[in-house]
Amino acid sequence: MIVEARNDTVNLLGALTKNHWQTIKAAANLLLKRNPSGIIINCAGITECTEEGAETFADAQSYIQRHGARIVLCDIPDHVMEVLRRVPGVRSQLPVACTMAQARASLGLPSTYETSEAPSEKIVLLPVWEGMNAPYAAQHALHMTKDQHAVLHIVYILLVPQKLALATPMPEQEERAQRTLTELEEMARRARVKVEKRVERCRDLARGIVTVAEQERASQLILGITPGDLAAANGFLTTVLQKAPCEVMVVRAPATAGQAV
């Protein structure tokens, strides 16, 4: 389990198989000193949770109630919620919001963290994943980036099966990811667009994209969809459109443009 403290948010990343509240509490108390209005514990990155790990939430609940701490948890994955329901009394009094935006609203915090470290340039985010028409989506993202004098952030979403640890090496998939990023970076170079690229590992495509959009502090998100994906992508699109913290543009490739990454 990785506990990352950033601005007014504690991010939990990885497997929660033991009670990690003491570590999380230390990070939370540090952020509360800097942000007395309240902080958020973002659970979107939890990949696995056992009943022993769920005791983390029991201790969090007790601490919040005892101290009146202004702490709200958000984005608890469904598989974690299933475990919490088996631990008596944990879920009933735990302050939980469905999304980061709802957590901020409940604490009366601004919609985005206000800091001098805020990006000086607009960021257009292009998430890509295996099976999509990345070059077609990239063409539209490059146009939008250029028109706005922004920076294009290309993030390859590498989906890791539940049966594997999130950091498990996946050589073939990682090679395809780097090949795709290199191709798109070359497109950006030819278009004279400033670009940054990286790989993000996650379990769920929609949650992964929303989390990346929050991390990158994107001003616009470009989603590339192919005609054959439309039926399967319905739930995925709904999640991203409802939860993304920025403007979302969906780009559907024509039926003849079936090239995938």
C-alpha positions in Angstrom: 0.0 0.0 0.0 1.3 3.4 -1.0 0.1 6.4 0.9 0.6 9.6 -1.1 -0.1 13.0 0.4 -0.5 15.8 -2.1 -2.1 19.3 -1.6 -5.3 18.5 0.3 -5.7 14.9 -0.7 -4.3 11.6 0.6 -4.2 9.1 -2.2 -4.3 5.3 -1.4 -2.6 3.2 -4.0 -2.3 -0.6 -4.1 -3.5 -3.6 -2.0 -5.1 -2.9 1.4 -4.5 -6.2 3.1 -3.5 -4.9 6.5 -4.6 -2.1 8.8 -2.7 0.9 7.5 -4.6 3.6 9.5 -1.6 4.8 11.5 0.3 5.6 8.3 -2.7 7.2 6.7 -3.4 9.2 9.9 0.1 10.6 10.0 -0.3 11.9 6.4 -3.9 13.1 7.1 -2.8 15.1 10.2 0.1 16.7 8.3 -2.4 17.9 5.5 -5.0 19.0 8.1 -2.4 21.4 9.6 -1.9 23.0 6.1 -5.6 22.7 5.2 -7.8 23.2 8.3 -10.9 23.5 6.1 -10.7 19.8 5.5 -8.9 17.1 3.5 -9.9 14.1 1.3 -8.8 10.5 1.3 -9.0 9.3 -2.3 -9.6 5.5 -2.4 -9.8 5.1 -6.2 -6.3 3.5 -6.3 -7.1 0.6 -4.0 -6.6 -2.5 -6.0 -7.5 -5.1 -3.4 -9.0 -5.1 0.1 -9.2 -7.9 2.7 -11.3 -7.8 5.9 -8.1 -7.1 7.9 -7.4 -4.2 5.5 -11.0 -3.0 6.0 -10.1 -2.4 9.7 -8.3 0.7 8.3 -11.7 2.2 7.7 -13.0 1.2 11.1 -10.2 3.1 12.7 -10.6 6.0 10.4 -14.3 6.2 11.3 -13.5 6.1 15.0 -10.8 8.8 14.6 -13.1 11.1 12.6 -15.9 10.8 15.1 -13.7 11.2 18.2 -11.8 14.2 17.0 -14.5 15.8 14.7 -11.9 15.7 12.0 -12.8 17.3 8.7 -12.0 14.3 6.5 -14.1 12.8 3.7 -13.3 9.6 1.8 -14.2 9.4 -1.9 -14.2 7.1 -4.9 -14.2 3.8 -2.9 -14.2 1.0 -5.6 -17.1 -1.4 -5.7 -14.9 -4.4 -4.7 -13.8 -2.5 -1.6 -17.3 -1.6 -0.7 -18.3 -5.3 -0.8 -15.6 -6.1 1.8 -16.7 -3.1 4.0 -20.3 -4.4 4.1 -18.9 -7.6 5.8 -17.3 -5.6 8.6 -19.9 -4.7 11.1 -20.6 -0.9 11.6 -17.9 0.4 9.3 -19.9 1.8 6.4 -22.8 3.3 8.4 -21.0 6.3 9.9 -18.1 6.7 7.5 -18.1 10.1 5.7 -18.0 8.9 2.0 -18.5 10.8 -1.2 -18.9 9.1 -4.6 -16.5 11.5 -6.4 -13.8 13.9 -5.7 -16.0 16.8 -6.7 -18.7 15.7 -4.2 -16.1 15.4 -1.5 -14.9 18.9 -2.1 -18.5 20.2 -2.1 -19.3 18.5 1.2 -16.3 20.1 2.8 -16.9 23.5 1.2 -13.6 23.3 -0.6 -13.0 24.9 -4.0 -13.6 22.7 -7.0 -9.8 22.4 -7.6 -6.9 22.9 -5.2 -5.7 26.4 -5.3 -1.9 26.6 -5.2 0.9 28.5 -6.7 1.9 25.2 -8.3 -1.2 25.3 -10.6 -0.2 24.7 -14.2 0.6 27.9 -16.1 -0.6 26.3 -19.4 -3.8 24.6 -20.3 -3.5 20.8 -20.5 -5.3 18.7 -23.0 -5.4 15.1 -21.9 -5.5 12.2 -24.4 -5.9 8.8 -22.8 -5.1 5.8 -25.0 -5.6 2.1 -24.4 -5.2 -1.1 -26.3 -7.9 -1.6 -29.0 -8.7 2.0 -29.7 -7.9 4.1 -32.7 -5.2 6.2 -31.1 -3.9 8.0 -34.2 -7.4 9.2 -35.2 -8.1 10.5 -31.7 -4.6 12.1 -31.6 -5.4 14.1 -34.7 -8.3 15.8 -33.0 -6.3 16.2 -29.8 -3.5 17.9 -31.6 -5.9 20.4 -33.3 -7.5 21.2 -30.0 -4.1 21.6 -28.3 -2.8 23.8 -31.0 -5.9 26.1 -31.1 -5.7 26.6 -27.3 -1.9 27.0 -27.2 -2.0 24.2 -24.6 0.2 21.2 -23.7 -0.9 17.7 -24.8 -0.6 15.0 -22.2 -0.8 11.5 -23.6 -1.4 8.8 -21.0 -1.5 5.1 -22.0 -3.9 3.3 -19.7 -2.5 -0.1 -19.1 -5.2 -2.4 -17.6 -3.9 -4.9 -15.1 -6.1 -7.9 -14.3 -7.4 -8.3 -10.7 -5.5 -11.6 -10.3 -2.2 -9.7 -10.7 -0.5 -7.2 -8.5 -0.7 -3.7 -10.0 3.1 -3.5 -10.4 3.4 -7.0 -12.1 5.7 -6.8 -15.2 3.7 -7.2 -18.4 6.4 -7.0 -21.1 4.3 -7.5 -24.2 1.7 -4.9 -23.1 4.4 -2.5 -21.9 6.2 -2.7 -25.2 3.0 -2.0 -27.1 2.3 0.9 -24.8 5.7 2.5 -25.4 5.4 1.9 -29.2 2.1 3.7 -29.2 3.4 6.6 -27.2 6.4 7.0 -29.4 4.2 7.0 -32.5 1.9 9.7 -31.0 4.8 11.7 -29.7 6.2 11.8 -33.3 2.8 13.0 -34.6 2.9 15.8 -32.0 6.5 16.7 -33.0 5.5 17.0 -36.6 2.5 19.2 -35.6 4.9 21.3 -33.4 2.8 20.7 -30.3 4.4 20.4 -26.9 3.7 16.9 -25.5 4.3 14.9 -22.4 3.7 11.1 -22.2 3.5 8.4 -19.6 1.9 5.0 -18.8 -0.7 4.7 -16.0 -1.5 1.2 -14.6 -5.0 0.7 -13.3 -7.8 -1.9 -12.9 -10.7 -0.1 -14.5 -10.6 2.0 -17.7 -13.2 4.6 -16.8 -11.9 5.1 -13.2 -8.3 5.2 -14.5 -9.1 8.0 -17.0 -11.0 10.0 -14.3 -8.1 9.6 -11.9 -5.5 10.7 -14.5 -7.6 13.7 -15.5 -7.6 14.8 -11.8 -3.9 14.1 -11.4 -2.9 16.0 -14.6 -5.3 18.8 -13.8 -6.5 18.7 -17.3 -8.7 21.5 -18.8 -10.0 19.2 -21.6 -10.2 15.5 -22.1 -10.4 13.9 -25.5 -12.0 10.4 -25.6 -11.5 8.4 -28.8 -14.2 5.8 -29.6 -14.6 3.5 -32.6 -18.0 2.5 -34.0 -17.6 -1.1 -32.9 -17.0 0.1 -29.3 -20.2 2.1 -28.9 -22.4 -0.6 -27.3 -19.7 -1.9 -25.0 -18.5 1.6 -24.2 -21.9 2.9 -23.0 -21.2 2.4 -19.2 -17.7 3.5 -19.6 -18.7 6.7 -21.3 -21.4 7.4 -18.6 -18.8 7.0 -15.8 -16.3 9.4 -17.5 -18.9 12.0 -18.5 -20.3 12.0 -14.9 -17.1 12.0 -13.0 -14.4 13.7 -15.1 -13.3 17.1 -13.5 -13.0 18.8 -16.8 -14.6 19.3 -20.2 -14.9 16.0 -22.2 -14.9 15.7 -25.9 -15.9 12.3 -27.4 -14.4 11.7 -30.9 -15.9 8.8 -32.8 -13.8 7.5 -35.7 -15.7 6.8 -39.0 -16.7 3.2 -39.6 -13.9 2.9 -42.2 -11.2 4.1 -39.8 -10.7 0.9 -37.9 -7.0 1.1 -37.1 -6.4 0.2 -33.4 -3.3 0.5 -31.2 
